[in-house]
């Protein structure tokens, strides 16, 4: 990434952002102290961004219709609209299915749902002819707090990843971290577990390694990383009043770090300018 400009004038930075965004230039806005900074995500776009900025400075009136249209679209968006803007189709679809499964588990069908979605009764008798069972424990949630916590973090992390580098990469990270965390939890703790938290920790590991030492739109504040890591450590103590799939959390985190390193090397082209 290359820094294009820095200014304390929020309105002006917003106008420049709208102009650059309209021309398809991949940019991100960050805050440093009292200043806002616009960064060009792909260095190959820097010359175009600089030329567009100079053009805008020379004659802002030429771009007024672009700015007005962008402002009219952003005025008073609904809560639902804001939430949908923060996620892609896979983030939304998986969250919806997880909520539906949770609702089914509040009915007399609960035992059948668990029996169909858990991996197996015994580790030595895994149904390899039904490979989806390696993923489906991530759909099982056993309390309202459990699913709200997991869906929140799935939406926050998964949605950002999907909108930044694409659905295929989120699906790949999801499959890899879900399989790793589910198999390890099953091997260590047995078949009676569930939840999306192994994948959530996979996404945490992915963000951590992918953005380590550099500012990208997938960069996470240290407070967020610290909170989730502290929660992981607490799970190994007697401070919690519920059973926690600690092995799934740890395996998910490790698998996510591996995925983050691989994708960082592959360096896919971003598809989203800012999140």
N, C-alpha and C positions, 0 to 999 in steps of 0.2 A: 504494500500500500504506500501511496505517496500523498503527503498533505498538500492540499490545494490552497486553502486559505484559513485564516483564523480571525474571529471578530467577536466583539461584545454585543453587536447589534443583532438580536435574535430575529427580528422581522426581515432584515436584509439577508441573513444566512438562509432563512426559510425560502425567500424568493429565489436565491441562487440555487438552492437545492431543487426547487420545482423546475427551474429551467433545465438544469443538468439531467434531472430524472426524466423529463419529457423527451430528451434526446437519447435516452437509453444508456447513459453513462453510469457504470456501476460505482456508486458512492455510498459513503456512510458518514453520519454526523456523530461526533463525540463531544463530550464536555470536558474541559480542562480548566480548573479554577473558575474564573468568571468569563472565560471565553468559550465559544463554540468553534469547532474545527470541522471542516469538510475534507474527507480523505477519499482519494480515488482508489478503489479496491484493486483494480487491474492496472498495472503500470502502463500497459499498452494504450490505455484510454487517456493517459495524462495529457498528452498534447492536444487532443480534442477538447478535453475539459478546460484546459488553459485558454484555448482559442475561444471557446464558448463564453467563458467568464469575461474575457476581454471584450467580446462582442456585446455582452450584456452591459458592461460598464460604459461602453461607448454610447449605447442607445437603449436604455431600459424600456422605453415605450414600445419597442418592437416585440417585447416578450410579455406585455401586460395581459393579453388575452390568455396566454398559457397560465400565468399566475392566478388570474381571476377564476379560470375554470378549475384549477387545482384547489383553490380556497373554497369554492362553492361545493365541491365534492366532499370536502373534509369538515364542513360546518355541522355541528351537532350530530355526529354519528351515534347510532344506538349502541347499547351495550352488546347486543348480539352481533351487530356489524363489526365492532371492534374485536370481539373474540374470534370471529371467523377470519378476519384479516390477519390474525396471529397464527393461523394454522393452515395446513394443506389438506388435501382430501384424505390422505391416509391417517393423519393425526385425528381428524374428525371422525372418520369411519371406525377406527379402532376404539376411540373413547365411547362412541355410541354403542358399539357391540358390548364393551365391558359393562356399561351401565345396564344394558338390557339383560345380560347374564346375571348381574347382581339382583335385578328385580325378579328374575325367574327363581333365584335362590331364596326369595322370601315367600315362595309358594310351596305347595306339596311336591313340586317337581325337583326340589333342591337336591335330594339324594341322587336322582338320575342325572342331573346336570353335573354334579361333582364326579360321578362315576364315569361319565362320558368324556370329561375334559381333563381329568388328572392323568398322569403318565401311565401308571400301572399300580397294582397292589404291591409288587415286589420288584426290586431292581433287576433281579435275574430273569424276570418274565416281562420285559418291556415288549410292547406290541410294535415291532418294527414295521409291520404291514400297515400301521396307522401312524405315520410320522408326524402328523399334526399334533399328536399328544405331547411332543417335546416343546411345543409353543403354547398350547392352550391353558396350562396352569396360570399363565399371565392374565387370563380373563377372570379368574376366580377371586372374588373379594368377599370377606366375611363380616364386614360391618360398614356402616355409613362412613365412619371416620377413615377406615381403610381405603375405600374407593375414592372418597373426596381428595384425600392426600395424594394418592397415586395419579388420579386423572389430572389434578392441578399441575403436578410436576411434568407429567407426560405432555400436557398441552404447552406448558411454558418452554420445555426443552425440545421436545419432538417437533413442535410447531415451528420453532426457530430454525432447526436443522433442515426441515423439509422445505421451508420457504427460501432458505439461503442457497442450498446446493442441490435440492431436488428430492422428490418422493422416493426415487430408487435408492438413494443413499440412506434415507431414514429406514426404509424397509430392510436394507442390508444390515444396518446396525441393530435394528430391532430383532431380526432373526438370529443373528450371531449372539447377541447378549442374552436373549431369551433362552436359547438352547443351552448356552454355557451355564447360566444361573440356575435354570430348572434342573438340569442333569446333576449338577453339583449338590444342590439342595436335596434332591431325591436320594442321591447316594449317601449323604451324611445324615439326613434327618427323616427319611421315609417319605411316603406318598402324600401325606396329609398337609399340604401347603398350597399357597396360591398368592397371586398378586402381581402387579406390574412393577413392583419396586426394584426387582432385579434389573429390569430394562431401564428404569429411571436412573439407577446407579451406573448402568452402561452408558447412558447419554451423558451423565456427569463426567465419567472418565473420558468419553469422546471429546467433549467440549474442552476439558482441561488440557489434554495433550494436543489437540488440533490447534488451539490458540496459545499454547505455552510460549511465552517470550515474545508474543506479537499481538497487536490489537486487530481482531477481526470481529465481524458482527456476531460471532459465536463466543466471544470473550465473556466470561462470567465474573461478576464482582467477587472478590475474596470472601465476602460475608456469606454469599450463597454457597460457595464451595465449602466453607468452614461449617455452616449449618448442617449440610448433608453428611459431611464426614463425622461431625460430632454425633449426629443421630445414628450413624453406623456404629460408632464406638459404644454408645449407650446401649445399643441392642445386645452387646456382649456382657452387659452387667445385669444386676437384679433390680435396676431402677424402674423398669417398665412393668406394667401390669398385664401385658399381653405377650403371647408368643410371637417372636419375630424371626423371619427367615434370614438369619444372619449370613449363612453361607451363600444364599442367593444374592444378597447385597454385595458381599465381597467379590464373588465370582463375576457378577455383573460389572462392578467397577473395573476389575482387571481386564475383562474382555472389552469393555468400552475404551480403555486406554490403548489396547492393542489396535482396535478399529480406528481410533483417532490417529495413531501413528501411521497406519497404512494409508488412510485417506489423505493425510497431510502430504505424504510422499507422492501419491497419485495426483494431488492438487487439481480436483475438478473445477471447472469454470463456474463461478457463482451465477445463480439465476435471479437473485433478489438483491436490489440495491441497498435497502436498509430495512431493519426490523424494529 
